[in-house]
């Protein structure tokens, strides 16, 4: 995880409306995402999560998509992207997400699901996704992310999120708190 650690160390922090945002290649595509870093991230997640029994990898729309896509290509497990717009399909399940109404498609009762995301900030998004998966009767095998902010994970008390690194964002920058 040397590349990931170095990229976290080098990551700029942008403050907006009193909140400090970590700007990282895996989470924002800025600075440029080096394929060697992505390969390291994928290999790290493959060590944390057993995808063998998974029927589907699920990720919320935005920056987790490229991580989940790389994992899908590596594991041959199909990928479902949770969308923030309705398409009107018969099995489409709307649910409340911190950013508004989101829609889960192609996950049904009995499916074995692994949820993947790039960065867990507050935990609200992942908590909403996990609840939606539970509501359709699918089985949650694992939840994994690349980076998890430790200062804001209260919403995940009931969800074990596997992660490559725990980080904290301070006025001085980003600090690695714990390696997985």
GIMOBEL-V531460 format. One line per field, one symbol per residue. ss: DSSP state (H for helix, E for strand, L for the rest). psi: psi as a letter, one per 20 degrees, with the letter a starting at -180 (. if undefined). burial: I if it has 24 or more other ideal C-beta (glycine too) atoms within 12 Angstrom, else O. A space follows every 50 residues. Layout:
# GIMOBEL-V531460
ss: ???
psi: ???
burial: ???
This chain:
# GIMOBEL-V531460
ss: LHHHHHHHHHLEEEEELLEEEEELHHHHLLLLLLHHHHHHHHHHHHHHLL LLLLLEEEEELLLHHHHHHHHHHHHLLEEEEEELLLLLLLLLEEEEELLE EEEELLLLLLLEEEEEEEEELLLHHHHHHHHHHHHLLLEEEEEEEEEEEH HHLHHHLLLLEEEEEEEEEELLEEEEEEEL
psi: kgggghhghipqppppkjpoppoqhhhijprpophhgggggghghhhhpo ihjphqppqqqciighghghgghhikpqppppqkqpijqhjpoqqpqhja prppqkprpiqopppprgpoehigghgggggggghijrpogqpqrgqpph ilkhikhipooqqgqprqprhibppphpq.
burial: IOIIIOIIOOIOIOOOOOOIOIIIIIIIOOOOIOOOIIOIIIOIIIOIIO IOOIIIIIIIIIIIIIIIOIIIOOIOIIIIIIIOOOOOOOOOIIIOIOOO OIIIIIIOOOIIIIIIIIIIIOIIIIIIIIIIIIOIOIOIIIIIIIIIII OOIOOIOOIOIIIIIIIIIOOOOIIIOOOI
